[in-house]
Amino acid sequence: MMNEHLSEILKEDYDHWVSSPDDSRIVAWKDGGGHADVFDSISGEKVVTIKAEMDHWFWAPGGKELISHDYRITNIWDATTGKYLRSVEATYDRPSE
């Protein structure tokens, strides 16, 4: 169950958020915000901020890593420390918006 205060913060301050596979954490980001924040979903405390301008964030199946994607680059991050782990670059062009 998500912390009620965190629920309000997410609604007011972020455009997107995704729960971890076990629902213990949430990654949240704002379009054009330049970072994503990871929160403990029960306490509502911020665990880490990852500074990266990415369009989409996802949890890896085990919940230990976060995956960010911006149509060309896919990065993998440690979900607890925010440490960059590795990336993969796509070989296609970003679709026009």
C-alpha atoms as a printed R data frame, in Angstrom:
   type eleno elety resid chain resno      x      y       z
1  ATOM     1    CA   MET     A     1  0.000  0.000   0.000
2  ATOM     2    CA   MET     A     2  1.364  3.409  -0.976
3  ATOM     3    CA   ASN     A     3  1.995  6.086   1.622
4  ATOM     4    CA   GLU     A     4 -0.844  8.649   1.418
5  ATOM     5    CA   HIS     A     5  1.520 11.634   1.560
6  ATOM     6    CA   LEU     A     6  3.618 10.131  -1.252
7  ATOM     7    CA   SER     A     7  0.479  9.643  -3.322
8  ATOM     8    CA   GLU     A     8 -0.233 13.381  -3.081
9  ATOM     9    CA   ILE     A     9  3.388 14.282  -3.959
10 ATOM    10    CA   LEU     A    10  3.242 12.076  -7.044
11 ATOM    11    CA   LYS     A    11 -0.027 13.632  -8.213
12 ATOM    12    CA   GLU     A    12  1.210 17.195  -7.686
13 ATOM    13    CA   ASP     A    13  4.897 17.052  -8.664
14 ATOM    14    CA   TYR     A    14  5.356 14.313 -11.289
15 ATOM    15    CA   ASP     A    15  3.978 13.443 -14.708
16 ATOM    16    CA   HIS     A    16  4.687  9.686 -14.515
17 ATOM    17    CA   TRP     A    17  5.442  7.009 -11.945
18 ATOM    18    CA   VAL     A    18  5.839  3.241 -11.920
19 ATOM    19    CA   SER     A    19  5.824  0.807  -8.993
20 ATOM    20    CA   SER     A    20  8.542 -1.795  -8.557
21 ATOM    21    CA   PRO     A    21  7.569 -5.453  -9.124
22 ATOM    22    CA   ASP     A    22  7.064 -5.977  -5.371
23 ATOM    23    CA   ASP     A    23  5.390 -2.545  -4.907
24 ATOM    24    CA   SER     A    24  8.003 -1.527  -2.308
25 ATOM    25    CA   ARG     A    25  9.377  1.392  -4.348
26 ATOM    26    CA   ILE     A    26  8.228  3.858  -6.956
27 ATOM    27    CA   VAL     A    27 10.204  5.625  -9.673
28 ATOM    28    CA   ALA     A    28  8.721  9.013 -10.617
29 ATOM    29    CA   TRP     A    29  9.699 11.614 -13.221
30 ATOM    30    CA   LYS     A    30  8.463 14.765 -14.869
31 ATOM    31    CA   ASP     A    31  8.614 15.368 -18.615
32 ATOM    32    CA   GLY     A    32 11.711 17.481 -19.280
33 ATOM    33    CA   GLY     A    33 12.670 17.346 -15.599
34 ATOM    34    CA   GLY     A    34 16.171 15.960 -16.102
35 ATOM    35    CA   HIS     A    35 15.943 13.343 -13.350
36 ATOM    36    CA   ALA     A    36 13.924 10.529 -11.806
37 ATOM    37    CA   ASP     A    37 13.290 10.019  -8.101
38 ATOM    38    CA   VAL     A    38 12.953  6.655  -6.390
39 ATOM    39    CA   PHE     A    39 10.715  6.538  -3.312
40 ATOM    40    CA   ASP     A    40 10.013  3.941  -0.648
41 ATOM    41    CA   SER     A    41  6.282  3.400  -1.187
42 ATOM    42    CA   ILE     A    42  5.478  2.701   2.480
43 ATOM    43    CA   SER     A    43  7.489  5.408   4.250
44 ATOM    44    CA   GLY     A    44  7.225  7.887   1.379
45 ATOM    45    CA   GLU     A    45 10.923  8.733   1.778
46 ATOM    46    CA   LYS     A    46 13.041  9.489  -1.273
47 ATOM    47    CA   VAL     A    47 15.653  6.748  -1.721
48 ATOM    48    CA   VAL     A    48 17.701  8.235  -4.558
49 ATOM    49    CA   THR     A    49 17.618 10.745  -7.404
50 ATOM    50    CA   ILE     A    50 18.986  9.690 -10.782
51 ATOM    51    CA   LYS     A    51 20.064 12.628 -12.926
52 ATOM    52    CA   ALA     A    52 19.204 11.676 -16.494
53 ATOM    53    CA   GLU     A    53 16.951 13.244 -19.112
54 ATOM    54    CA   MET     A    54 15.033 10.183 -20.234
55 ATOM    55    CA   ASP     A    55 11.495  9.827 -21.600
56 ATOM    56    CA   HIS     A    56 10.530  6.516 -19.985
57 ATOM    57    CA   TRP     A    57 11.505  4.589 -16.861
58 ATOM    58    CA   PHE     A    58 10.803  0.935 -16.090
59 ATOM    59    CA   TRP     A    59 11.702 -1.551 -13.369
60 ATOM    60    CA   ALA     A    60 13.718 -4.624 -14.271
61 ATOM    61    CA   PRO     A    61 11.845 -7.828 -13.339
62 ATOM    62    CA   GLY     A    62 13.826 -8.398 -10.130
63 ATOM    63    CA   GLY     A    63 13.332 -4.811  -8.946
64 ATOM    64    CA   LYS     A    64 17.047 -4.214  -8.331
65 ATOM    65    CA   GLU     A    65 17.605 -2.203 -11.508
66 ATOM    66    CA   LEU     A    66 15.845  0.591 -13.333
67 ATOM    67    CA   ILE     A    67 15.745  0.883 -17.093
68 ATOM    68    CA   SER     A    68 15.473  4.286 -18.755
69 ATOM    69    CA   HIS     A    69 14.758  4.817 -22.417
70 ATOM    70    CA   ASP     A    70 14.590  7.822 -24.750
71 ATOM    71    CA   TYR     A    71 13.938  6.083 -28.114
72 ATOM    72    CA   ARG     A    72 17.634  5.876 -28.912
73 ATOM    73    CA   ILE     A    73 19.491  5.020 -25.721
74 ATOM    74    CA   THR     A    74 18.477  2.468 -23.114
75 ATOM    75    CA   ASN     A    75 20.318  2.816 -19.804
76 ATOM    76    CA   ILE     A    76 20.357  0.475 -16.842
77 ATOM    77    CA   TRP     A    77 20.772  1.885 -13.320
78 ATOM    78    CA   ASP     A    78 21.141  0.444  -9.835
79 ATOM    79    CA   ALA     A    79 17.733  1.219  -8.268
80 ATOM    80    CA   THR     A    80 19.141  1.688  -4.753
81 ATOM    81    CA   THR     A    81 22.259  3.763  -5.396
82 ATOM    82    CA   GLY     A    82 21.327  5.394  -8.710
83 ATOM    83    CA   LYS     A    83 24.649  4.257 -10.146
84 ATOM    84    CA   TYR     A    84 24.780  3.990 -13.947
85 ATOM    85    CA   LEU     A    85 25.504  0.373 -14.908
86 ATOM    86    CA   ARG     A    86 25.389  0.098 -18.716
87 ATOM    87    CA   SER     A    87 23.568  1.184 -21.873
88 ATOM    88    CA   VAL     A    88 22.492  0.017 -25.302
89 ATOM    89    CA   GLU     A    89 22.119  2.359 -28.269
90 ATOM    90    CA   ALA     A    90 19.380  1.730 -30.819
91 ATOM    91    CA   THR     A    91 20.174  1.669 -34.499
92 ATOM    92    CA   TYR     A    92 17.024  3.471 -35.611
93 ATOM    93    CA   ASP     A    93 16.013  7.127 -35.674
94 ATOM    94    CA   ARG     A    94 13.628  8.633 -33.139
95 ATOM    95    CA   PRO     A    95 10.140  9.066 -34.622
96 ATOM    96    CA   SER     A    96  9.099 12.622 -35.356
97 ATOM    97    CA   GLU     A    97  6.596 14.022 -32.901
